[in-house]
Each structure stands twice: as C-alpha cells, then as structure tokens.
C-alpha cells in the first residue's frame, strides 16, 4: 500500500477541463485567435498559464504573453467555482484513503488560492495534508519538483508515493521523480496519449483509483 497519494487538480479531482476550454475560447474570441490556436491551447492544460501562452506565441513579446495570460485570469477568476465541479465519487474516494491512513496531497499548476477556494466551497479542505500550487515551486510539470517537495514535506519516501493525473505532464512529472503514476482519462489526454508516459495504471474514472492505491506497488 502506498503511504502518499499526490493528485493533480484540474481534470483529475474536478471536472474543470470543459470550463477551462470555454475560458480559452472566450479569450481567443477577444483576441481573434484562430480555431487552431484554441485546439493547441486546450492540449496545454496542466502546465502554468504563462508557459502555455509562450508556447502558443513564441514570436511575440513577453509583454504580450503577460497580457493574454492576465486576460485569461480575469475571465477565469469570475467562474472558478462553477467550472470546477468535483468528479462523481471524489469525497467517497478521499474518505476511503483517509480511513486507510494514506496521506493525500495536491500538486497543481493552478494558482493556490483558486484551489483553496474550490476545496473550501465543497468542504474538502480537511482531506488534504498539503497543497502545492503554482507559486510553491520554481520548476513546473513535467519537472519533478512538486513531487519531491510533497514527499519531503510530508516525510514519505518516494518509493511509497504515487501520482494521479489526467495529463502527460502529470505522468512525466512522476516518472522524472521516480515514482509510480496512475493516469485517468477524465481530462485532456486520451488513454493512448497517456500510455506514452508509461504510468503503472490507466483508468477511466476516479472511482477506480482508490483500489489501486490500496493495492500499492
């Protein structure tokens, strides 16, 4: 049995991918970006926002990147709770893990206060021993810093930790940290795409995750 379960947030614990894409769509409409840009952008969910914009528009200035990212934030922040509904079975899974004395944490590229806002709204804060948001690390997914930081702060060996995420960025972060990973096809990437990152398991629903964590390595 693992002792620490490190979850991604968007697309893993909450069904936020559709809402995030809607915000991207509104932002693209304002700037008259193409449909192709929107398609490419949606596949970047999971890495920090500014980095997303830099990847999309490498020929533009840093000021332009900051401007687009800030406009996205302005739109998103008015909808944070409504576009982050918990997946079916989330609280039951958290209860199962807590009863088994498994520590639960979050490693996300989302800003910390937005994660806290959603968790507080749904009365889920108490399940998490640690939340690592975008501001807590210098190097973001797929860099392993968030995993290494989580294990260190909670005093759990990497060999007893597992990462659960819906994107290749999450699974590559786990692989780079040398820990097991469980991919879930509830977010932006397909089973075939996730398989390229070589997770230990790939499942189609959050309800399938707890038994795998309890079974351990």
C-alpha positions in Angstrom: 0.0 0.0 0.0 1.2 3.5 -0.8 1.5 6.0 2.0 1.2 9.2 0.0 -1.2 9.9 -2.9 -0.3 13.1 -4.9 -3.2 14.2 -7.0 -3.3 16.7 -9.9 -6.3 19.1 -9.6 -7.9 20.1 -12.9 -9.3 17.2 -14.8 -8.3 14.8 -12.0 -10.2 15.8 -8.9 -12.5 18.3 -10.5 -14.2 18.2 -14.0 -12.8 21.6 -15.0 -11.4 20.9 -18.5 -14.6 21.9 -20.3 -14.9 25.1 -18.4 -11.2 25.9 -18.9 -11.6 25.4 -22.6 -14.6 27.8 -22.5 -12.5 30.4 -20.9 -9.8 29.8 -23.6 -12.4 30.1 -26.3 -13.7 33.5 -24.9 -10.1 34.7 -24.7 -9.4 33.6 -28.3 -12.5 35.4 -29.5 -11.5 38.6 -27.9 -8.0 38.5 -29.5 -9.4 37.0 -32.7 -7.1 34.0 -32.4 -7.8 31.1 -34.8 -9.6 27.8 -34.0 -6.3 26.1 -34.5 -4.9 28.2 -31.7 -7.7 27.1 -29.4 -7.2 23.5 -30.2 -3.4 23.7 -29.5 -4.1 25.7 -26.3 -6.5 23.1 -24.9 -3.8 20.4 -25.1 -1.6 22.5 -22.9 -3.9 22.3 -19.8 -1.7 21.1 -16.9 1.3 23.4 -17.3 1.4 27.0 -16.0 -0.7 29.5 -17.9 2.1 31.9 -18.8 4.1 29.0 -20.2 1.1 27.9 -22.3 0.9 31.3 -23.9 4.7 31.4 -24.5 4.4 28.0 -26.3 1.5 29.3 -28.4 3.1 32.5 -29.4 6.9 32.1 -29.4 7.3 35.0 -31.8 5.5 37.5 -29.5 6.9 39.6 -26.7 6.9 38.8 -23.0 4.6 41.8 -22.5 2.1 40.2 -25.0 2.3 36.9 -23.2 1.6 38.6 -19.8 -1.3 40.5 -21.3 -3.0 37.4 -22.7 -2.4 35.4 -19.5 -3.8 38.2 -17.4 -6.9 38.5 -19.6 -7.4 34.7 -19.2 -7.1 35.0 -15.4 -9.6 37.9 -15.4 -12.2 35.8 -17.2 -11.4 32.6 -15.2 -11.5 34.1 -11.8 -15.1 35.1 -12.1 -16.1 31.4 -12.8 -13.6 29.4 -10.7 -16.2 27.6 -8.6 -18.8 27.0 -11.3 -16.3 25.4 -13.7 -14.7 23.2 -11.1 -17.3 20.6 -10.1 -15.9 17.6 -8.2 -15.9 14.4 -10.1 -18.5 11.8 -9.1 -17.2 9.7 -6.2 -14.5 12.2 -5.2 -15.4 12.5 -1.5 -16.0 8.8 -1.1 -12.5 8.1 -2.5 -11.0 10.6 -0.2 -12.8 9.0 2.8 -11.5 5.6 1.8 -7.9 6.8 1.5 -8.1 8.6 4.8 -9.5 5.6 6.6 -6.5 3.6 5.3 -4.3 6.4 6.8 -2.9 7.3 3.4 -1.8 10.9 3.2 -3.4 12.9 0.4 -1.9 16.0 -1.3 -2.3 18.1 -4.5 0.3 19.1 -6.9 -1.1 21.5 -9.5 -0.1 24.3 -11.9 -3.2 26.2 -10.8 -2.8 29.2 -8.5 -3.0 28.1 -4.9 -5.8 30.4 -3.9 -8.1 29.1 -6.6 -7.6 25.5 -5.4 -8.3 26.6 -1.9 -11.4 28.4 -3.0 -12.9 25.3 -4.7 -11.9 23.0 -1.9 -13.4 25.3 0.7 -16.7 25.7 -1.2 -17.1 21.9 -1.4 -16.0 21.3 2.2 -13.0 19.1 1.1 -10.1 21.0 2.7 -9.7 18.6 5.6 -8.8 15.7 3.4 -5.6 17.2 2.1 -2.3 17.2 4.1 -0.6 19.5 1.6 -1.5 21.6 -1.5 1.3 22.6 -3.8 0.2 25.2 -6.2 1.9 27.1 -9.0 3.6 29.5 -6.6 5.1 26.9 -4.4 7.7 25.6 -6.9 10.2 27.2 -9.3 10.1 24.4 -11.8 6.8 23.2 -13.1 5.5 20.0 -14.6 6.9 17.8 -16.0 9.8 18.8 -13.7 9.6 16.6 -10.5 10.0 19.5 -8.1 6.4 19.4 -6.9 6.6 15.6 -6.2 9.9 15.9 -4.4 8.7 18.8 -2.3 5.5 16.9 -1.4 7.3 13.8 -0.3 9.9 15.8 1.7 7.4 18.0 3.5 5.2 15.0 4.4 8.1 12.8 5.4 7.2 9.9 3.0 9.7 8.0 0.8 9.3 8.4 -2.9 9.0 4.6 -3.1 5.9 4.9 -1.1 4.3 7.7 -3.1 2.1 7.7 -6.2 1.0 10.4 -8.6 -2.5 10.5 -10.0 -3.2 12.8 -13.0 -5.1 13.2 -16.3 -2.3 14.6 -18.4 1.1 13.6 -19.8 2.6 16.5 -17.8 1.5 14.8 -14.5 2.7 11.4 -15.5 6.0 12.6 -16.8 6.5 14.6 -13.6 6.0 11.3 -11.7 8.4 9.4 -14.0 11.0 12.2 -13.6 10.7 11.9 -9.8 11.0 8.1 -10.0 7.5 7.4 -8.5 4.6 5.3 -9.7 1.8 7.0 -11.6 -1.9 6.4 -12.3 -3.3 8.0 -15.4 -7.0 8.9 -15.5 -8.8 9.6 -18.8 -11.1 12.2 -17.3 -9.3 15.3 -18.6 -7.5 16.4 -21.7 -5.5 13.4 -22.8 -6.6 10.0 -24.2 -5.6 6.6 -22.9 -3.3 6.2 -25.9 -1.6 9.6 -25.2 -1.2 8.9 -21.5 0.3 5.5 -22.3 3.3 7.2 -23.8 4.3 8.4 -20.4 4.4 4.8 -19.1 2.2 5.1 -16.0 1.7 2.0 -13.8 -2.1 2.1 -14.5 -4.6 3.9 -16.7 -8.2 4.1 -15.6 -11.3 5.8 -17.0 -12.8 7.1 -13.7 -11.8 8.5 -10.4 -13.8 5.7 -8.7 -11.2 3.2 -9.9 -8.3 4.9 -8.3 -8.6 4.0 -4.6 -8.3 0.2 -5.0 -5.1 0.7 -7.0 -3.6 2.9 -4.3 -4.6 0.5 -1.6 -3.0 -2.4 -3.5 0.3 -0.5 -3.6 3.3 -1.3 -5.8 
